[in-house]
């Protein structure tokens, strides 16, 4: 694997973690969204990651191509949990019984995910910095 392959692997991790952070921010921003364009309350979204090296292996290849290694967001999964019902007969989205359906988003869980994604982003950044430093040292040795 060449040096730039390690940069690409770290960059793919940074991109995936940024997508996770964006998804968490979107979930928190829509915490009180009771009506979407599809009808009903907002549904929590979670990115599902795919390890690209494993995908290459599963495709039937007997050799690993580390140039294609890394991680990517395979798809965004929507949580299918039932919405949280709150009694508020004056709300414009209240049903006939006076209940409003709110997204079933747990702020504490979202904050835990936010910290986890942030730490993973930092780890990828540290790895990228280490690879950059090794490349600089290799250039210095070659002088």
C-alpha positions in Angstrom: 0.0 0.0 0.0 1.4 3.4 -0.9 1.5 6.3 1.5 -1.5 8.0 -0.1 -3.7 5.0 0.6 -3.4 5.7 4.3 -4.5 9.2 3.6 -7.5 8.0 1.7 -8.5 5.6 4.5 -8.4 8.3 7.1 -10.2 10.7 4.8 -13.0 8.1 4.3 -13.3 7.8 8.1 -13.5 11.6 8.5 -16.2 11.8 5.8 -18.3 9.0 7.4 -18.0 10.5 10.9 -18.9 14.0 9.6 -22.0 12.4 8.1 -22.9 10.9 11.5 -22.4 14.2 13.2 -24.6 15.9 10.6 -27.3 13.2 11.1 -27.2 13.7 14.9 -27.6 17.5 14.4 -30.5 16.9 12.1 -32.2 14.6 14.7 -31.8 17.1 17.4 -33.0 20.0 15.2 -36.2 18.0 14.4 -36.9 17.0 18.0 -40.2 18.8 18.0 -41.2 18.3 14.3 -44.7 16.9 14.3 -45.4 17.1 10.6 -43.1 16.3 7.7 -43.8 16.5 3.9 -44.5 12.7 4.1 -46.9 13.2 6.9 -46.5 12.3 10.5 -43.7 13.2 12.8 -40.0 13.3 11.9 -38.3 9.9 12.2 -34.8 9.6 13.8 -32.1 8.8 11.3 -28.9 6.8 11.8 -26.2 6.2 9.2 -25.2 2.6 8.5 -21.5 2.2 7.8 -19.9 -0.2 5.3 -16.3 -1.3 5.6 -15.0 -1.1 2.0 -12.3 -3.7 2.4 -14.9 -6.2 3.5 -17.1 -5.3 0.6 -14.2 -6.1 -1.8 -13.7 -9.4 -0.1 -17.4 -10.3 -0.2 -17.5 -9.5 -3.9 -15.6 -12.7 -4.5 -12.1 -11.2 -5.0 -9.3 -13.4 -3.6 -7.0 -10.3 -3.3 -7.5 -7.3 -1.1 -7.1 -3.9 -2.7 -6.0 -1.6 0.1 -6.5 1.4 -2.2 -10.2 0.8 -1.9 -10.0 0.3 1.9 -11.8 2.6 4.3 -15.4 3.2 5.4 -18.4 4.7 3.8 -22.0 5.4 4.7 -24.0 2.6 3.1 -27.4 4.1 3.7 -29.4 6.2 6.2 -31.7 4.1 8.3 -34.9 5.6 9.7 -36.0 4.5 13.1 -39.4 2.8 13.0 -40.3 3.2 16.7 -43.7 4.5 17.5 -43.9 8.3 18.0 -44.1 9.8 21.5 -47.7 10.9 22.2 -48.3 14.1 24.2 -51.7 15.3 25.1 -52.2 18.8 23.7 -55.7 19.3 22.2 -54.9 22.9 21.2 -52.0 21.9 18.9 -52.8 22.0 15.2 -51.5 18.5 14.6 -53.5 16.9 17.5 -55.5 13.8 16.6 -59.2 13.4 17.5 -58.3 12.3 21.0 -56.1 15.5 21.5 -52.8 13.7 21.3 -49.8 15.0 19.3 -47.3 12.6 17.8 -43.7 13.8 18.4 -40.5 12.1 17.2 -39.3 9.4 19.6 -35.9 10.9 19.9 -34.0 10.5 23.2 -31.8 13.6 23.7 -29.4 11.7 26.0 -28.8 9.0 23.4 -28.2 11.6 20.7 -25.7 13.4 22.9 -23.9 10.1 23.7 -23.8 9.4 19.9 -22.5 12.9 19.3 -19.6 12.4 21.8 -18.8 9.0 20.2 -18.8 10.4 16.7 -16.8 13.4 17.8 -14.2 11.2 19.4 -14.0 8.9 16.3 -13.6 12.0 14.1 -10.7 13.1 16.4 -9.1 9.6 16.2 -9.3 9.7 12.4 -7.7 13.2 12.4 -4.9 12.0 14.7 -4.3 9.0 12.3 -4.1 11.4 9.3 -1.7 13.6 11.2 0.5 10.6 12.1 0.6 9.5 8.4 1.5 13.0 7.3 4.3 13.2 9.9 5.6 9.8 8.7 5.6 11.0 5.1 7.5 14.2 6.1 10.1 12.1 8.0 10.5 9.8 5.0 11.1 12.8 2.8 13.7 14.1 5.2 15.5 10.7 5.2 15.6 10.8 1.4 17.4 14.1 1.3 
